[in-house]
Structures are given as C-alpha cells and as structure tokens.
C-alpha cells in the first residue's frame, strides 16, 4: 500500500472527467480530495441489473428499474434555450416516455425508430403518466467493460454535485475511470494466514467487487473483506497501543494505603460501599500498585457512586505523597464536585482547591503556587486545569469526569503535565455499549459499577400527552406541598421559526402563572446565562428558596439535589435516548420516591415512540445505551467524531458485531505471539499501521 501512496494521494482534480471546479465541489460536499478518498466512497446501496421489468408493471417512484424496449417516436419540445427531448418507447406490455432536459443536442440523432435499447432509471409520475428522466441507455449487444456489473452501484451525492453532473451515475463513472486507470493497483495488507483462516477475498478483488460486483455473492464477499480489514486495523492499533503503554510507560507505584484513606473510610464514610464499588476500587488499586501506568475507563450509571470511588483513589495518591486532580466539563459540575468532596473531607488535613474560568486572579495565583509546593493537594476544575501556567509538583492521578465532553487534545494536555506519566481514570455516567467500548476504548482497561447504593428506589417514569398538562401541574403542586422540588426541562431557549417546540422563556412564564407566589417560587437556568447568574439560580434551588427549576439540558449533568424528586421533560420526543436517561438521573438522588414525566404532542414518529417506550420499560443504562446506538449510530454518541476512530467507511459496529469480535480476537492472537509485529510474516501488518499513522494524529495512550 505504501508503494501506491503517491498515486492514491493524487488530487482527484487530475482524474479524467473532474477538473478544478468539480474537484472543489467533491471536496466541500463529500470530503473527497484524493484518488484514495474516491476509492473509499462506497455505494450506499445497489440495484440488480439482471432483472427486467415490463412497462405495465411500473408502480413505484422510489425504485430503479430496467426495461428492454424499442423506440417508436422522438420529439423535441420547447425553445432551443430550454429544450427537452422526449423519446417514446414500448414493449409488449405498454408504452413510456424517456425524457432528457440536458445534453439534448448531443443526443438528438441517437434514437432511430424501431431501435431496441436497454433502459435503466427511476420512473416518476407527471400529469398521471409514468416517465423516466435522464435514464441510462445502451444497446442490448454492448460488450461489457472489464469491470462491468449486473449490480448497479448507487452513490450518495448532493444537489450541488448533481448540478455539476455528479449524481450517482456521474460519481460511478469517475470511480470506473479510476479503477481502469493504467497506474491503478491495490497492494494486499493482510497476511496470507489471515486470508486463509477466514477465507477472505483478496484486497484488489474486494475493491472491484464492492463498486461493480458481478454477482450478489461476490458483493457480499467484498463487503465482508473490507469490513474485516477496517475493523481489524482499528483493533490491532488499539491493542498495540495498550501493549506499548504497559511496556514503556512506567507508572507511579502507589504501594501504601495510609492514614488518608483509612481515616476517611473508618471515620468519615457514613454509608457502606456497594459490592461493585469495592470491586472497582480493588481493580484500580492493583493498577496503581503495579508499576505500570493506569489508563482505566470507569463506567457507572447515574447515581452509582463513581465520584466516591474517584475520591478514595485520590486519597490513595495522597497517601503515597502525590497530588491528584479531577477535571469536569462544566463549572456547575466542577463546583458540585468541589463542594461534595470538600464536605466529605472536612476534618482531614487535605487541601482541596477549585480552579475554573471564574476563579479570580489572586486566588488563581495562590493555587498555582500551592501546586508547585504542596504535596497533599486535590485540585478540581474545568478546562482551566490545562492552561499552560498550571503546573504540578508531582501529579500522580488524573480523574476525568464525563470524559466524552473533552477533545483528545484537551485530555492529552492534562495528561502531559508531568515528566512522569500520571495514572489516568476516565469516568462516564453514560453507559457505553459493548461494541462501541470495544472500538472506541479498546486500549483502556475497563471497570463497571453495575449496582446502585442500597435504599435507592427505582424512578417511576410516565408518558403524558400535552393535552393533560393540567393533571401534571396538579401532581407537581401536590409533591411540592409534600416538600419535593421539581425540574421542568425544555429543549430550546428561544422560539424557533423552524421547530414547533415549546421554548424555555415561554415555558417559564407559564410555570410562574400556574405556580404563583407566595406559595410557589420558580427559577430559570440555561447555557447562555453568565456563570454568576447560573450559580445564583443553582444556589437558590439547592437552598430550597425555589421549588421549581425551569431549565434546558444544562442540568443534564452537574446538579445533585436530594429533595428534587420530579423531572418533567417537555417535548421529550425531541431528546435523544441517552439524554433522556441522563436527565432522569437528576432525580432519585434521595430516599423518597422519584418520578420522571415525559411530555409529548399527540403524534410520535417511529424513533420517538421507540425512545419513549424504552424509557418506560427500563432504568438500565446499558440497555438504553444499546437501543440508542441502534437508533442513532455511533457517530452521534460519546463525542466519537472527535476521536477519528469511528469515521468508518464500510463497517457498521452495530450490524457487524460478529466481524468486530473476529477482528479483535485475531488481532489479539497476533499480538500475543508478536507484540511488536517484528516477525517477517507480520511485516505487511506493521507496514500498513505506519501508513495509517501517517494520516492520523496519534494521541496514543489517552483515549
């Protein structure tokens, strides 16, 4: 593959039929810049060209059809500047018109009466009659090209590309030109052993048959081959990175469990840890005492106690005379962590500090000096932690909360603040489906807290239509009189001209009207407010000055109010499934029964109905994550697009789970035998990994 690098990296502008104007359109519309990009712009579906329709059987505008018919009449309609050509054809069952609006003068003499053609295109209805605009036509006796196919590839395109003659047919012609190019060739990148073991098609044949398959069987073999290749090299690189980390990255040895952890556990912890929490702490302790750098993903549903696990691990760092830090994605969440951890550690000789964008300059300077001198420090903050002037004396443990909200560059900047690599614990309250975790976090060790603390009652979830608002408001009044607090969440801040949604400001006015003072008090919070305003509203809600908090999804993470026992989500059909689950997790933090009410209009689409019924059926975050992955695909979840890993060209981690598992198992077998890919038989794999790495910024060990 490396030998072909200059050819496949040639600008698509230099392919016959492209040129600078089309090249720019391909780049901006489909991110196709090179021959290689065009080669991997795979068809999104196919049409079987071996099937012949009868004209009388046409009934669907959305289906491509193929006819064998003869010309009975040709006519030009309209003025020369806006002329169209209509060719009437017939078979034994009926008659249909073929219509061209472009290229008329070049085709005017092409069709002779009585001449037979093979016609391929998508029919449409016009004035109650079927016609086929701009069909492909060829004589029945035409000799096939070396890569011709009975299965027609259909490529994705855009209106802008279509205006430049690059609809699915135009793009197909470019791909065919590339495949027939005199310098075109595809080097194999899998070993003979892998090809034989899985009976995979060769790489060159796979590319030919995925674009222009000669049979359905060859198409399937080509797809399996290229899907395996794509997933295999993802897994090989992830597993190799993990091996490199364990071999090369010497970690701080946390050999001591001393006074900080023991005093906290025996004197300050007011409840019993769950079995799952204890198991995870043992796993983390083993990592941090191994002499190898820890890089562990901690998954746990909302309210499962991840923060407590992180705190106890940070105390272990302090016991071993190292500093620890925790980075959160928002100031609200950072403030909450700071408040909770400071409260839990009150009485212990531990310096807990908060650093965010709102920290005043004098305090910021004090914190920076403290980090350079004081060992027993826990620093909690936002992106402010990765500023260049923030340096640690001896950072031993980095905890990253809601890690998918940070870009890889931001996480790496924190990770590199020490000469010696700190241990890294990344946490997420959004459970990650198995296939996604295997693909996106395949180089991390993984821990799961799969139980909630005792005494937590399952949240009761109800679906209510908008017409029953008055019933919901009566229920809220009843719960508030009993001492509960309420969230009401809206999807938008201001009225949108394009979306018929209730908005936050209108909703707040309605709530104030329906829940008037002095009996009730409501607050409002959203992402466009200044931090001081947000903090003031949150403080009022936390201190029970307000009973109702009207909000956008800014409270999805970061608010922990034990007395808040009712969550109302307006226009719940407009929220993603994982987001609904996260919002629901904002209640149920105390001992009283909590409720989540999903409000929707009368009509629901299929996906919205699936999301609502899933929320009603289960509180299991992992089941919800699996359903969300099937509904939305990986590109929208967990910030995966920023990773660069899941920009999959042909594989689908949902549909191709079996191939993914095969790929990971085979990659694991190869690396168990040859961790450095130094054996001659694996040279082809090592070479291709270098080729991939040349095109991707390798952030290496922090995922």
Secondary structure, DSSP 4 states (H G I P E B T S, - for coil): -GGGHHHHTSBGGGSTT-HHHHHHHHHHHH---BHHHHHT---SEEEETT--B-GGG---TTSEEEEEEEEEEEEEES-GGG-EEEEEEEETTEEEEEEESSSHHHHTTT--TT-EEEEEEEEEEETTEEEEET-EEE-TTPPPPTT--SEEEE----HHHHTTT-SHHHHHHHHHHHHT-TT------S-HHHHHHHTPPPHHHHHHHHHS-SSHHHHHHHHHHHHHHHHHHHHHHHHHHHHHHHHH-B--------HHHHHIIIII--SPPPHHHHHHHHHHHHHHTTTB--EEEEEE-TTS-HHHHHHHHHHHHHHTT-EEEEE-SSHHHHHHHHHHHHHHTTTSS-EEEEE-TTS-HHHHHHHHHHHHH-SSEEEEESGGGGSTT---SSEEEEEETTGGGS-HHHHHHHHTSSSSPPEEEEEESS---HHHHHHHSTTSEEEEE-SPPTTPPPPEEEEEEGGGHHHHHHHHHHHHHTT-EEEEE-SBSS--SSS---BHHHHHHHHHHHS-TTT--EEEE-TTS-HHHHHHHHHHHHTTS-SEEEE-GGGSSS---TTEEEEEETTGGGS-HHHHHHHHTTS--SSS--EEEEEE-S---HHHHHHHHHHHH---HHHHHHHHHHHH-GGGSTTGGGGSS---SS--TTTTHHHHHHHHHHHHHHHHH-TT--SGGGHHHHHHHHHHHTTS---TT--
